[in-house]
Amino acid sequence: MDALLVEWVNDHCAAASASTLTMSPLDFRPTPDELEFHYKPLRAAPTSTLCFRLRLIQELNKDIQQLLPVIDLLGTNKQGLGFKLRSLSYLIFRQVKEQFLDLAKQRTTGIGGSATTVTLDNFLATRSSDTGANPSIEHSRCIFVQAFHALKDKESKVLRSCYDGDRVFQVTFKGEKGSDAGGLFRDAMSQIVEDLFSPKLDLLIPCPNAVHEVFMNIDKYIPNPRYHHHTLGLSMFCFVGRLLGVSLRAQLCLPFRLPSAVWKYLVGEQLNFNEDIAGYDALVTQLVKDLRQSEQLGVVDESSFNEKYADTLTFVCSAADGLEVELIPQGAQHAVTFDNKEEYCSLVESYKIAELAPQLNALAKGMAEIVPRCATSLFTWHELEKLVCGSPHFDLDFWREHTTYRGYTEDDPTIELFWQVLGSLSTVEQEGFVRFAWGRSRLPPKGSWYKDMQISRRNTSETSLPVSHTCFFSIELPPYQTEEQMRHGLQTAIHFGVGGILNT
C-alpha cells in the first residue's frame, strides 16, 4: 500500500508539475477508476489514514533529501543506513531521487566529446549482413561492433557530457555526405542499439520465452551465456553498460529490450526466481513449480513420479541459450526422483539466478563509468528502465491503420468504442494493454512495424472479459455496447490479465 501511495503521488505531481514534498495531503483524491483498478488495495484505508500516511512519508523524504550526500548508498552492511534506504527505495519520491541523480551527473561531467569523431561504415555493415556473415562478436561488422572498436579505448569521461543538445560525440559515415548537426549522431546511436537486438550480432540473444513464444517478454533479449568468460565478450558487455549510461545521461531514450532480471541487477535488487527468471525463461520456472507442487498434482510417491516423468529428468538444466548444463558432476547420468526432486529444484534455482552474473557485472561496471552507481541505487528497476529507455508513446491513428478484424468491421460500434476508450487511457495503461495483447511493453517503431494487431469477436455476453493470444498479437473482444462496459473490460485486462490470467 505504501508503494502504491508513493506511485500515485509521483504520477499525480508529475502530471500537475507539483512538488511531492509540499503537496497537500488534502489533494489525495484518486479517481474512482484508479481506486477500482491500479490502486485497488488503497480502498481498504480511510482517506484520513492515507492523508496521515502521506504526511509521514513526506517528512521521511525531507530528511532523506538532506542526508543523501553523506550516506554510503553502496554499503553492504545490513545495519547501515545506505543498505536500509536501498531496501526502502519504494518509499522515496521520484523527485528526490532525480534531484540526487542530477547532482551526481553535474559533479561527474566529463570533458566533452566534441573533439571525438567516430567514423562508421554502412556499406561494410550491409555487406556483413547480406552475405550472412557469422554473427559472432569476432566476425560481425555491424554498426555496434564498429562503434565498439572506435570507442572502447576512450576514457569514460569523454562519454560523460553533451554538447549542442544531446550529442555526446560526432559521427561520420564513410562514403556518405553529411555534416553531423545532431541527426547523424542520433541515427548512429539508434543503429548501434538496433544491431544489439538483431540477428546481426549474438552478444545478446532472444530470451527463451521469445524462442518458445510463451508467457511474456517475447521481445526481450538477454546476454549470451557463451560469452560469460570471454575477454572480448565481457569487454563488449561493459561497452553496452556505457551505452545504457549514455542513454540515461543524455536522455536519448534508446530502446534497450531487456527483461526485469537485467534492470534489477543494475540497481542491486535481489532477483526472484518465480518472477524475474520466469520473465525470460518461463519453461524452466514452470518445471520447478510443478515439481515442488507435484503432490498437489497427484504425484505422491516414486511410482507416480516415474509414471509422470518416465525417467526423462536428470540433473541437468536448460541454459538461456538452450544448451543443457550439468548441475552436478555427471548430472546427465543422475536421475531426478521423488525423493531428490527438492534438491534438483534448489540446484536449478541457484544456477538460473547466477547464470548471467559475469555478463551483468560487466554491464553494471560499464554503466557506473558513465553514471555513478550510488546515484541510481535508490531507483526501482522500473524507474531505471524508464530513465534509460524513456516512456512509450503510442500513435493510435497509425496503430489503428495496422489492425485487422474478424467478426467485426472497422466501423462497428464496438470497435469505435474500443479505440475511443483506449485513446482515453493513460500511457501506462496503454503500455499495459500492449503487454496484455502481445507480451511486450511497447509497440515497434513505425519503420519497423512487422505484425498487425487482430481483434476478433468473442461470442460471449457483454459481462465477459477480453482474451488475448500473445504469440499472435491478437485479442478476442466481447461485443460491448457501452463505454462503461468497454472501459471495465479493458482495464480489467490491463491490470489483472498479464501473466496468463486472461491471456493464452
Rosetta blueprint (number, residue, H / E / L):
1 M L
2 D H
3 A H
4 L H
5 L H
6 V H
7 E H
8 W H
9 V H
10 N H
11 D H
12 H H
13 C H
14 A H
15 A H
16 A H
17 S L
18 A L
19 S L
20 T L
21 L L
22 T L
23 M L
24 S L
25 P H
26 L H
27 D H
28 F L
29 R L
30 P L
31 T L
32 P H
33 D H
34 E H
35 L H
36 E H
37 F L
38 H L
39 Y L
40 K H
41 P H
42 L H
43 R H
44 A H
45 A L
46 P L
47 T H
48 S H
49 T H
50 L H
51 C H
52 F H
53 R H
54 L H
55 R H
56 L H
57 I H
58 Q H
59 E H
60 L H
61 N H
62 K H
63 D H
64 I H
65 Q H
66 Q H
67 L H
68 L H
69 P H
70 V H
71 I L
72 D L
73 L L
74 L L
75 G L
76 T L
77 N L
78 K L
79 Q L
80 G L
81 L H
82 G H
83 F H
84 K H
85 L H
86 R H
87 S H
88 L L
89 S H
90 Y H
91 L H
92 I L
93 F L
94 R H
95 Q H
96 V H
97 K H
98 E H
99 Q H
100 F H
101 L H
102 D H
103 L H
104 A H
105 K H
106 Q H
107 R H
108 T L
109 T L
110 G L
111 I L
112 G L
113 G L
114 S L
115 A L
116 T L
117 T E
118 V E
119 T E
120 L E
121 D L
122 N H
123 F H
124 L H
125 A H
126 T H
127 R H
128 S H
129 S H
130 D H
131 T L
132 G L
133 A L
134 N L
135 P L
136 S L
137 I L
138 E L
139 H L
140 S L
141 R L
142 C L
143 I H
144 F H
145 V H
146 Q H
147 A H
148 F H
149 H H
150 A H
151 L H
152 K L
153 D L
154 K L
155 E L
156 S H
157 K H
158 V H
159 L H
160 R L
161 S L
162 C L
163 Y E
164 D L
165 G L
166 D L
167 R E
168 V L
169 F L
170 Q E
171 V E
172 T E
173 F E
174 K L
175 G L
176 E L
177 K L
178 G L
179 S L
180 D L
181 A L
182 G L
183 G H
184 L H
185 F H
186 R H
187 D H
188 A H
189 M H
190 S H
191 Q H
192 I H
193 V H
194 E H
195 D H
196 L H
197 F L
198 S L
199 P L
200 K L
201 L L
202 D L
203 L L
204 L E
205 I E
206 P E
207 C L
208 P H
209 N H
210 A H
211 V H
212 H H
213 E L
214 V L
215 F L
216 M L
217 N L
218 I L
219 D L
220 K L
221 Y E
222 I E
223 P E
224 N L
225 P H
226 R H
227 Y H
228 H L
229 H L
230 H L
231 T H
232 L H
233 G H
234 L H
235 S H
236 M H
237 F H
238 C H
239 F H
240 V H
241 G H
242 R H
243 L H
244 L H
245 G H
246 V H
247 S H
248 L H
249 R H
250 A L
251 Q L
252 L L
253 C L
254 L L
255 P L
256 F L
257 R L
258 L L
259 P L
260 S H
261 A H
262 V H
263 W H
264 K H
265 Y H
266 L H
267 V H
268 G L
269 E L
270 Q L
271 L L
272 N L
273 F H
274 N H
275 E H
276 D H
277 I H
278 A L
279 G L
280 Y L
281 D L
282 A H
283 L H
284 V H
285 T H
286 Q H
287 L H
288 V H
289 K H
290 D H
291 L H
292 R H
293 Q L
294 S H
295 E H
296 Q H
297 L H
298 G L
299 V L
300 V L
301 D L
302 E H
303 S H
304 S H
305 F H
306 N H
307 E H
308 K H
309 Y H
310 A L
311 D L
312 T L
313 L L
314 T E
315 F L
316 V E
317 C E
318 S E
319 A L
320 A L
321 D L
322 G L
323 L L
324 E E
325 V E
326 E E
327 L L
328 I L
329 P L
330 Q L
331 G H
332 A H
333 Q H
334 H L
335 A E
336 V L
337 T L
338 F L
339 D L
340 N L
341 K H
342 E H
343 E H
344 Y H
345 C H
346 S H
347 L H
348 V H
349 E H
350 S H
351 Y H
352 K H
353 I H
354 A H
355 E L
356 L L
357 A H
358 P H
359 Q H
360 L H
361 N H
362 A H
363 L H
364 A H
365 K H
366 G H
367 M H
368 A H
369 E H
370 I H
371 V L
372 P L
373 R H
374 C H
375 A H
376 T H
377 S L
378 L L
379 F L
380 T L
381 W H
382 H H
383 E H
384 L H
385 E H
386 K H
387 L H
388 V H
389 C H
390 G L
391 S L
392 P L
393 H L
394 F L
395 D L
396 L H
397 D H
398 F H
399 W H
400 R H
401 E H
402 H L
403 T E
404 T E
405 Y E
406 R E
407 G L
408 Y L
409 T L
410 E L
411 D L
412 D L
413 P H
414 T H
415 I H
416 E H
417 L H
418 F H
419 W H
420 Q H
421 V H
422 L H
423 G H
424 S H
425 L L
426 S L
427 T H
428 V H
429 E H
430 Q H
431 E H
432 G H
433 F H
434 V H
435 R H
436 F H
437 A H
438 W H
439 G L
440 R L
441 S L
442 R L
443 L L
444 P L
445 P L
446 K H
447 G H
448 S H
449 W L
450 Y L
451 K L
452 D L
453 M E
454 Q E
455 I E
456 S E
457 R E
458 R L
459 N L
460 T L
461 S L
462 E L
463 T L
464 S L
465 L L
466 P L
467 V E
468 S E
469 H E
470 T H
471 C H
472 F H
473 F L
474 S E
475 I E
476 E E
477 L E
478 P L
479 P L
480 Y L
481 Q L
482 T L
483 E H
484 E H
485 Q H
486 M H
487 R H
488 H H
489 G H
490 L H
491 Q H
492 T H
493 A H
494 I H
495 H H
496 F H
497 G L
498 V L
499 G L
500 G L
501 I L
502 L L
503 N E
504 T L
